[in-house]
Amino acid sequence: MPLSELLIRGNPVPIVRWGDPVLHHPCQPVTDFGPELWDLLCEMFATNTAAEGAGLAAPQIGVDRAVFVYDCDDSFGRRRQGVVCNPTILLGADRHDDVAFEGCLSYPGAAVELTRPDFAVCRGQDQFGEPVRVSGTGTLARCLQHETDHVNGIVMAEHLTRQQRHQLRREHRRAADRFPREWPANKPAGER
């Protein structure tokens, strides 16, 4: 199924939270690049859109598969959308660090400053199993790294200091009422 269709089909489903076992172990590789994967990708794009996210990995909706979707801008303001199955991240030796606020849809309502490389290259496969290489700066670079972490069983908190984790926890608790367990599947259609 082409990307243009993946982006418009599907319905949002609830996003699982940190602590759910599927978020804390490496995911199974994608080996079947057919209709079952495409249905999953449609759900993922719909969920990411409803949650107003930059990207979403399959474990974030409770599916143990090494795949993520992205829909965000790079540092040049260009909107970038796509799919990466079985991702690996490449970070160059001459990279520069970027400090920016980062949150996680699996820990909604909270964000802290996190240092990540300002440029990333992600390799994997597209929805048809063909090789794909996505390089990006800005939010896209951060998204590629964040979502690849998710498929490797790593949540953002693992990159934070103890003080940052406490700050994130406080913000998440303060926002909890806005993000019930069925979020974002519970959002009225007009809010998507």
N, C-alpha and C positions, 0 to 999 in steps of 0.2 A: 504494500500500500504506500503510495507516495506521501511525502511529508505534508503536503497541502491537505490531504485527507485526514492524516493522523491528528492534525491540529484542530479539526472541527468536529470530529466524532467523539463519542464517549461521554460519560457522566462522571462528575467528581465523586470520590470515595473518601472515607475518613483517613486521616494521616495518623500513623502510630507514633507514640511518644518514646523519648529516651527511656531506657529500662526494658523495653520490649526486646526479647532475645534476638529477633531478626535483625535488629540494628547493631548488634554487638558481636557479630562474627562475619568472616568473609562470605560473600554470596557465591552461589553456584553459577558457573559460566552459562551463558546463553549458547545453546547448540542448535535450536530449532528456530529458523527465521521465517516462520509462516504466520498464518492467521491468528494463532493463539498469542504470539508475541505482539502482533499488530493491535489486537484488542487491548492488551495490557498497555501498550504505548498510548492508545487513544484515552484510556482512563487516566494515565499519568499526566498527559498534556491537559486534560480537562481539570484534574485536581490541582495541578500547578497553577493554572489560570485562575481558578476559583480562590486559591490561597494567595494569589498575587505574588508568587515566588519567582525566583530567577532560574531555579532548576529543581528537579525532584528525582530521587533514585527509587528503584523498585522496592527496596526494603522499607522505605518510608510509608508504603501502603501495604506492608505486610507480606511482600512477595520476595522470596529468596532467589533473586536473579541479578546478575551483574549487568545492569543496564540503567542508564539515566537519560532524562530529557533536559533540555535547556531552552530558555526563552528569555534572553536578556541583552543588554547593550554592552558593547566593548568600550574602551576608553575614547573612541572616536565618535561615539553616539550612534553607531550602526547597530540595529537590532539583529541578533543572531539567534537562530532556532535550529534545533536538531536533536539527534539521537546518537548515543554512543553505547554500544554493547561491548562487554569485556574490556573496559577501559584501562589504560596505563598512562601515567603522567610522566612527562619528561620535563625536567627543569634544567636550564643551561647553567654552566659554571659562572657566567658573567651576569647572572640575574641580579636584580635590585629588589629590595623589600618594599612592600607597600603596607601601610598601616591604615586600616579602614574598619568601620563598624560592620559586623557580620552577625547574622542570626541564622536560625535553623527552623524550618517548617515543622520539624518534629519536637521543637521546644519553643512554641510560638509566643510572641509578645515580648521577646527579649533579644537584645543585641549588645555586643561588647566589641571593643577594638581588638583586632587580631592581625598579627603580622603574617603576611603570606608573600611569596614571590609575585612580582607585578606582571609576569609573563608566564604562560604555561602552554604546553603542547600536549594534547590528549590524543592517543591513538587507540583504535579499536575497530569495531565493525558497525555498519549502519543497519537499518531494519531488514535489509535483504541479505546480510552477511558479507557485504562487500567492505574492503578496507576503507577506513575513514581516518582522517587526520584533521583535528580542529586546533587551531592556535588562537590565542586571544590575550588581550590585555584588559585592565580594569575589572569591571564586574564579571565579565566572561572568564577571565583568568581565575578569579576567586571561585566562581561557580564550578569550573572544570575540576579544580582541586578539591572543593568541598564535596561534590557528588562522587568523585572517585574515592575519596575517603569513605563515604557511606557504603559503597559496594565492597570495600575492604574491611567493613566492620568497625570503622572509626567514626566517632561522633566528635563534633567541634570541641566539646569540653576537654578532650584529651590534649588539645593544643593550648589550653589556658592555664594560667597560674591559679593557685587556690583562691586568691582575692577576686580574680575575674569570675571564677565559677560561682562564688558566693553572690557577686553582683548579678550575674545572669539568673541565678535561682530566685533572687528577690524580684527581679523584673518579671520573670515568668509567673511567679505566684500572684503578683499584682494584676497581671493581665489574664489570669486563668478564666475569669467569668466570660470573657469575650471569645474564648476558644474551647467550647465544650468538646467532649470526646468524639463526637461525630463530625466535627469541623474538618474540612470545609464543605462536606457533603450536605450539611444542613443549611447552607446559604440559599436564600430565595433566588430564583433564576434571574431576577432583575439586578442582583448584586454581583453577577459574574462578569 
